[in-house]
Amino acid sequence: MPAVASSPLPLYAQVEAELVADIDAGRLTRGSQLPPEDALIRRFAVSRTTVRQAVQRLVSRGLVEIRRGKGTFVSQPKLTQTLEALTGFVEDMIAAGRAPTARLLDKSVVAAREAVARQLGVEKGARVARIRRVRLADGIAVSFDETYLPLPLGEKVMSDDLEAEPIFGLLEGKYGVPLIEAAYALEAIAAPARIAHAIGVLPGSPIFLIERTSFTVGRAPVDYEKLYYRGDQIRFVTTLPRKTQR
């Protein structure tokens, strides 16, 4: 349906409204690709600039996402993750009805910087294992994970297939390291360029950074992670009891 020039709304807002109506009505389904730019230009009888403005507004509303080299797709509903228990990415995605996969970026032994050393309870400069992966749900990048493990445990984990095996599962199932609890810190940040490129968002996009240190028996730290979650893909919820007033 062509945009109506007599409408008080700017042309880009009319195109935006029509595309939103298509999404709401199911004519554009979640996860489906938007028609090519030229097709939208013909459909609405507007300029390329107008179409791009409309699509960018949909991106800013979280209704569509641009995947580099692939096109523009209708966004899936945001994942909802509870912060009530220590769970891993694979467990969370399965619980949400999504198919979890991973893409290994690198694994290496590095010298622990101050923050890593403090979290793992080792000396600054000590050798630790570092694993970097992109985690995906239904083929869509959701997070960039940077995991640090003390040696020699980390060397064992790095010998496994880290695109197929979750680290929590390896620690508990293969190496007999029970995970008892974790300390979390969560903040909103602007995506650094290298993280943005890895998870397919623009540099500066809003993302969540979770720093998580997991402990085994005796509260010994065994896993320190920096988890960068796309702000347009997930939200975190929890239940808080009322603090007793005295």
N, C-alpha and C positions, 0 to 999 in steps of 0.2 A: 504494500500500500504506500504510494508516494507521500512524502511529507507535504503537509498543507501549508502553502506559503502564507495564507491569510491568518494562520494561528498566531497568537501573541508570543508564543515561545520561539526562541531562536531555532534555526534549522537543526543544529546539532542536538538540541534538547528534544526535538520531535523524533529524530532518528533514534536517540537513546531510549525514549519512551516506547517506541515501537519494538525495539529489541528486547526491552524489559518485559513487554507484554508477551513476546514470543517465548521467553524463558518461563514466565509464570504459567503460560498455557500449555507448556510442554512441547511446543513446536520446535524449540531448541532445548534438547534434553541436557541434563547434567553430564559433563564430560565430553559433549559433542563439539565439533569444530564449527566456528562461525563461517558463513559463506565468505569467499574471497572478497577483498576490498572492491574489485571491479564489479562484482555482482551486487554489492550493497550500493554502489554508486548508481547502477542502472535501476535497481529497485526503488530507491528513494529520489532519484533524479536530482542529486546534490553533488557538490564537489568532493574531491578526494580529501581536502582539508576538513570538510564538515564530517565526513565519515570517521576520520581519524580522531577528531575531537570527541565524537560520540563514543567511540570505542575506548578512548582513554578515560572518559568519565565512568564507563562501566568497570574498567580496571580499578580505578580509585575506589569504587564502591564494593570491590571484591566479587563482582558478579561474573567477570571473565578474567582470564589470565593469558598472558602472551608467553608462549614457549618458543625459545630461540630456535630458529631453523625449522619449526613445525607449523606455526600459525597461532591463531587466537581461539581459545576453547572456553566453553561455559564452565565456570568453577564448580567443583563438587561442594556439597555442604561442608562446612568446617568440621573437622574432627573435634570431638570433645574428650579431653583427657582429665581424669580426676587425679588430684594430688592427695591421695589418702593412703597409699601403700607403695612400697618399692616394686616397680614393675619395669620390664624392658620394652623396647620399641616393638619387637615382634608380638609380645603379649598384648600390648596396647592396640596394635592394628588388628589383630585377630578378634579382639573383643569388640572393635568397632565395625567388624564385617569387611575389612579391607585386606588386600593381599600384600604382605610386607616383602620387600626385597632390599638388597643393598648393593652399592657399587663401591668397591675398594679403590681408594685413591692412592694411598701409600701406607707402608708399615716399615718402621725402622727403629733402631736403638739410638736414643739421643741423650744429651746431658740435661738433667732436670733443672729447669729454671726455678727461681725462688718460690713462685706460687705452687708449682707442681711438687717441688720438694716438700713444702709445708703440708700440702694435702695428703701426700703419700707417706709422710713421716720418714723421709730419707734426707741425706745431706744434699745441699745445693751442689749441682754438678754431677751427682751420682747418675749412673747409667739406668735409664728406664725405657720401657717399650712405648712407642707412640703409634697409634692406629688412627687413620683418617678415612671416614666413609661417608657417602651420601646415602641416606635412608629414604626409601620410596614406598608409597602406598598406592596400589593399583597403577603402578608405573609413573606416578607423579612424585617429584622430589619434595620431601617434607622437611628434612633436616640435614644438617652437616654435623657429623659427630667427630669429636677429637678425643680419643681415649688414651689414658696413660696408665700403665701397669708396672709394678715393681719387677725387676729381674730376680730369679730366672722364670717366674710365673709368666711374665709377658712374652718371653721367648717361646714358651710352650704354646701360648695362645696364637702367636704370630705364625706358627707352623700349620695352623688349621685353615680351612676354607672359610674366610671371613665374609664372603659374599653369600654363603649358604648357612653358616652357623652363627647364632647370636652369642655375643661374648658372655652374657649372664648364663646362658645355657651351658656353655663350655666350662665356665668357672664351677658351677654347681654340679653339672652332670658328669663331666669328664675328669675334672681335676680335684673334685672333692672339697671345694671352697664354698661353704654356705654363706649366703649374703643375708645379714641380720637386719641391717638398717642403713639409712643413707641420710646425709645432710644435703639440703637443697638451698640454692640461692637463685632467684629468678629476677631478671630485669629486662626491660624493653630497650633495644638499641637500634641504631641505624646500621644496615648491613654493610660491612667492609667489602671492598671490591672482590677479593678472592672468595669470600663466602657467598656473595651474591651470584657470582659466576657459577659456582658449584651447584647451587640450588635453583638457578634459573629465575632470579629476580633482579631488578635494577639495583645498582649500588645506592645505598642510602635508604632502601625500602625498610619499613618497620619489621623487625624480627625479634623473637624472644631468645635470650641467652640464659640457659640453665647451667649452673655449675653444680655438679653432683659428685659427692664422694661417698662410695659404698664401703661398708665395713663388714668384716667377718667376725668370728668368735673372738671375744676379748677386745672388741672394738678396734681391731687392727685394720687400717685402711688398705684396700686391695685394688681399688678401681677409682680413678679420678677422671671425670668427663666434663668437657665443654660442649654443650648441645645447642646448636643454633637452629631454631625452629622458624619456619616461615609464618609470619603473622597473618597471612591470608589463608592459611590452611588449617590452623588449629587454635583452639582456645582451651584454657586450663580452668578447672573448677575444683572447689573443695567445700567441705562442710566444717564449720568452726563452732565448737561449743562455747557458750557464754561463760566468760571468766567469772568465778565466784566473787561477789562483792563482799567486802568485810566492813 
